[in-house]
Amino acid sequence: MEQPLTRSSDSAAQVPVASPVDVARAVANVLLPMAASGAIVRRPRVMALRQRLQLDARAVKEMQRLRERYGPGPVQVIPGRRISLVFEPQDVHRVLNGSPEPFTPASLEKRGALGHFQPAGVLVSSAEERAHRRPFNEKVLEQGRPVHHHGEKMAAAIAEEVEALLGHVEFTGTLTWDDFAVMWWRMVRRIVLGDSARDDERVTDDLLRLRKDANMSYLKPRRVLRRRRFLEGLQKYVDRAEPGSLAEMVATTPAHPDTQPVQQIPQWLFASDAAAWASFRALAMLSAYPDAGARAREEVPSAPDLPYLRSCVLESLRLWPTTPLILRDTTEDTRWENGTLPAGSSIVIFAPFFHRDETRVPEAHRFEPELWLRERTDEDWPFVPFSGGPAMCPGRNVALLMASNVLAHLVKDRRWTVSGAPPLGPERPVPASFSPFGLTFTPA
């Protein structure tokens, strides 16, 4: 249990603040590249620059340097906002397991960003609202089931869309990100909203426009009319409740009057984008690692439950987290090894540091899907591709089902060669920065 404190006086020992030089270095090397890449919608040109300069390696090195200089406890790197970085696995577990009190997921920055398209979403809800919105999300997404009870319907939609994509590849001779993204969103719309939404690009284009605004958080005015049109479009599919869709689950799952079920859907659509990035990177790894590709092809007949391909997606997410900055705000004063943080402080878990710190993780720069084939517990080193604790992404298994089944159909009868990537292969360290947007695959 957390130990609440009275609000710290000015003379109370607080978590140390980094020196001005170290603040500048932390912002320039750790926080700024992530913000510049786009927290809600990735910016392909910035991602390409990160890849070319391998900026994620620089960020991990900076975190290692800060840990060495300031010790194991948190350190404040934005004093006015009291934004602190954490360096120790026990602190990661403490923060994630302590959600939503005293470490709320509804951080100031997150409320500013997600307010553009899901102001009543569970991630930006108060503790009282979260008490009924979170269980609703868990019921619809069936968080505890490896395969959703709509899994066969989902798998059928995926098979049809990937088959159409492969027909396009036979005509053009290559598979690009743009081709993959068109297929992905058709699939997502069918799974989330229903088959009739397959070609409803307006609903996801509206979301994309709102997400681009969300990259600017409070700095961008809200597009109230666009958001209303977007949410009304989602409501239309909930009213239709097509069998086998998540919209049907929304329509038929009992909800508290203030749950606002439709406003939970944007997060599922938004998170699906990250699963696409992870899948395309995983395809690159399966193409560059012959043994992994062969093992993936052996597993295909067991769809939709594909443990090895799921592990490949999870390993892609470990190597290149799609949520590199996990944010929590403190709802009360909290005591740490090196001082206290007042209520309203922000804590940042920089996932690439914990995933790629070679001084503590032997597999840091290797592609090791086997890491995910054993059960993981809260006592393990914190690999957190879907966050963790009570605020872990409730759609984790739906995302893994989609990604693994897409990969299954892509590798089932063919091998691929990949271009547009940093050097990849079993004899090379895995690159620290890797953009999916410039990849091109050619059937081998």
N, C-alpha and C positions, 0 to 999 in steps of 0.2 A: 504494500500500500504506500502511496505517496504521502509525504509528511507536509501538510500545508503549513505555511509560515505566515506570520503577520507581514504586512508589506515592509520591505527592507527600508531601513533608514539610510540616509546619505552615508553614514559612517559604517554601515554593515559591509562586510567583505562580499563583493560581487565577482562573478566570473570575469576573469581578466579580459581586458580589451587589447587587441593586437596593436602594435606600434603603427604610426601613420604609414611607414614604408610597407609594413606587412599587410596593412589594410589595403593599400593600393595594389600590392601583388596578388592578394587573395581575390580582389574584385576583378583585376585584369586577367588572371589565369584560370580562375575557377567559376566565378559567378557570371561575368560578362559574356564569355563565349556561349554559355548555355542560353542566356537571355537573348543574345543576338541571333541564335539559331531558330528562335521561335518556340516559346513554351507550349503553345496550343496548336499552331500550324507550323511545321518546319519550313524554313527558307532554303530551298535547294542550293542557291549560290553560296550561302554561308556554310552549309553543310559540306559543300565541295571544298571550300577554303579550309575548314576544320580538318578534312581528310588530307589535303595537300600538306598542311603544316603539322598534322598529327597533334592537334591542340589538346586532345584528351590526355595524352601522355604527359604533357606539360602540367595539366591540372592535377593529375595524380602526384606528380613530383612535388608540386607546391603543397599539396596536403601533407605529404610525407615530411616536408621541411617544417611546416607549421607544427605538426605533432612533435617533431624532435625539439623544436624551440620552446613550445609552451607546455609540453607534457600531455598526459592522457586526458585531462579534463577539457570541457568545451572552451572555446575562445570566441569572443565577440569580434566580428569583422565589420559590422555596420553599427557603430555605437548608438546613434540616435534611435534607430529602429530596434536596436538590441538583437541583431541577427547573429546567431552563433553557429559555428561549425562543430560537429562532434567527431571524435577520432577513434573511439573504442567500441568494440562489439557490444559490451554490456550496456553502453549508453544507447546504442541503436535499439536493442531489445527493449530497454526501459521506455524509450519514447514511443515506439510502435505499439507495445503492449499497454501503454498508458493512454491510449485514445479511447473515447474523446475527452476524458478528464484525467489528468490535468493537461494533456497535450492534444488540443483539438485539431482535426484536419482542416477546419474552416479558417485557414490563415487569412490574414488581411490581403495578401497578394492573390490568393486563390479566389477569394470573394470578388475581388476586382475583375479578374479574368473571366471566371465562369458566370458571373452575373450577366454577361453579354448574351448568353444563350440558354442558361439553366439556373435562373436565380433561386429556384426552389429545389435544386438538386441536392442529393444527400451530402455531397462533399462540402457544400457551403452552408449546411444547416446548423442551427443551434443544437445543443444537447437535447433539448426537449423535442425539437422537430426530428432529430436523428433517431430518437427512440422508436418512432414508427416508420420513418422513411427507410432506414437501413433494413429492417426485417422484410419490408415489402420488396426491396431490391433482391434480397437473398432468396425469397420465395420464387419470384419470377425467374431469376437466373439460375435457381437451384444450385446455390453455391457449393453445397456439400456433395453433389453428385459428379463423378468424373465425366459422365456423359449425360447431358440433359435428356429428359424423357422425350423431347422433340428431336433427339439426335439423328434418328434415321431420316426424318424429313429434312433436317439441316444438311446431312451428308448427301442426300439426293440433289438438293439445290446446288451444292458445291460441285458435284460431279458434272451436272449439266453446264454450269458456267465455265468450269475449267476445260471441258470438252470443246465448248465454243471458242475459248481462247486458243486452244491448241490448233483448231482449224484455221484461225487467223495466222498463227505462227507458220503453219504449213504454206500459207500463201505468201507471207512476207519474208520468211526465212529467219526471223529473229524475234526474241521476246524482250521488250523494253519495259521500263517502269510505267510509262504511260499506258501501254497495253494492259499490263498487270492491274493497274489502278482501276481502269474501266471495268474489268472483270470483277475485281474485289468489291467494288461498291454495288454492282448489280447483285452479287451474292449477299452482301450485308443487308441491303434493302429487303431482299426476299426473306432472309432469316429473321430480321427484326420486325419488319412491317407487314410482310406478306408477299406472295408471288405477284400480286397486282402492282406492287411498288417497284418492280424490277427496273423499269425505264423512267421512273419518276425522278429525274435528275434535279428538278427544281428543289425538292425538299432537302437534298444533300448539298446542293449549291447554296441554298439559303444558310444552311449550317456552316458551310465553308466560309462564307462572307462574314458571318458573325464570329467565327473562330479567328479569322484574320484580325478583326477588331480586338478580340480578346487578347491577342499577343501584346497589345498596348495597355491592357488592364484599365486602370482609372484614367489614363491619358486620352482615351478615345471615347467620344460620346456614344451612348447607347442608341442602337437603331431599333427603336421601340416597335415601329410598324413592321419591319422585317422579322423581328423576333415573334411578333404576334402571328404573322402569316406562317412562319415556320412551325410554331406550336399548334396552330390550327390544322396544318397539314398532317402533323403527327396524330392529332385527335381523330382525324378522318379515318386513319387506319385502325386506331383503337376501336372506334365505333364499328368498323367493318369486321374486326376480330377474325381474320382469316385463319382457318385451322392450321395448326403447326407453327404459327408465328409467335414471336414474343409479344406482339401486340395482342394476340388472343389471350396470353397469360395476363397481361396488364388488365384487360377487360374483365377477366373472370376471377382475379385474385382479390379477396376482400381487402379494403384499405381504410385506414383512419381518415376522417374528413379532411385533415390538413396534409395528407400525404402528397397530394397533387401528382397522381401517377404519371401523367403525360410528361411532366418535367423531369422524370427520372430517365426517360428514353434518350435524350440528347447525349448523356454521358456514355451510353452503350455504343452509340454511333461514333462519337468522338474517339473512344478508346479503340474502336475497331481499326482506325487509321494506324495506330501504333502497332497493332498486330500485323498489318500489311508490311510495314517496314521490317519488322522482325522476320517475317516469312521470306521476304525477298533476300535478306541477308543470309538466312538459313539455307536457301536454295544455292546461293553462291558457295557456302561452305560444303554442302553436299556435292557440289560440282567439283570442288578443289580437293576434297578428301575422299579418294576412291573407296577406302574401307567403310567410311560412314555412309557413302552413297549406296554401296552394296547392301549394307545392313538395312538401310531404309527401304530398299526395294523388296527385301525379304519379308518385311512386316506388312506390306500393303494389303494382303488378303484379309487382315483382321479388322479393317475399318468398320465403324468409326472410332474404335478404341485403339489408338496407335501410340503406345508408350514411348517407343524410341523416337519417333518423329516429334512427339510432344517434348521430349528431352532436348531435341535439336533446337526447337523454338525457344525453350527456356535457356539453353546455352547461348543462343543468339542474344537474348535479352540480358543475360549476365555480361557478355562481352561488350554489348552496346546498349545500355539501358535506355529505354524510350522515355522513362521518367527519371532523369539523372538527379534532379533535385527534389527530394521528398521533404515537404514542408509541414511543420506543426507550430502552432502558437500555444504558449502556456496560458492556462486559465487561472493560475494561482502562482504564488512564488514557489520556486522549486530549489532544493538544495542539491549541489553537485560536489564532487570531490574537491574542487578548487574554488568554491564560492556559491553564490545564489544567483538565480535569474528571476527578476521580478515578473509578475503576471503581465501578460501582453507581449512578452519577448517572443522572438521567432527562432526556431531551431531548424537547421538545415542538415539533412543526411545526404551527403554527396555519394550516391550509389557507386559511381565508377571507382571511387577510392577503395571501397570495401570489396568490390568485385575484382579489381585489377592491381591491388597492392602486392607486388611480387615478394616483398619482405615477409608477408604473412600468408599468402595464398600460393601454394606451389603451382597450381594450374592457371595462374593469373593470365598468362599470354598464350594459352593453348586452347584448342577447341576440344572440349571434354564433355560430350553429352552424358557420359556415364555418371557424372556428378549428380544428375537428376533422377537416376534410376533407383536410388535408395530413398527411403522415407527421411524427410528432413524435419527437425524439431526446432523449438525456440532456443535450444542449447547450442545449435550449430552456429558456425560463422555466418554472419548476416548477408546472404545473397538474397536480395529483395526486389526481384523483377516486377512483382505485383504489389509492392509495399508489404505490409505484414500486420499481425495483430488484429484487433477488432475492426480496423479500417481497411484490411486487405481488400483488394478489388474483388467484389462479389461475382464479377463476370469472368474471372480467371479461367474456369474450365470451358466456358463457351468460346472464349478467344482461342484457347489451345485446341479445341475441337475444330474450329474453322481453319486455323493455320496448319495444323497437322494434316487435315484432309486435303487441303489445297496442295501441300507438298507431296502427299501420297500420289495424287493424280499426275503431278508434273514429273515425278521421277519414275513412275510405274514402268513405263515401256521405253524410256529414253534416258540417255545421258546428255549433259549439257557442258559446253565450254562457256566460260564467263570472261567478259572484258569490261573495262571501265572500273576495275577494282584495284586496290593496292595489291602487291604480291601476296598470294595466298598459297597454302600448302602445308602438308604435315611437317616439313623440315624448316618452316619459317615461323617466327613469332607472329601471333595474330595482331593485326594493326589495332592501335588504340582508337582511332577515328575511322569510321567507315560509313559513307553515305550510300543509301540504297538507290538514290535517284539517277545516278549515272550508269547503272549496271545494264549490260546487254548480254543476253544469253542466246547461244546458237546451238541447235541440236547437233550432238557429236555424231 
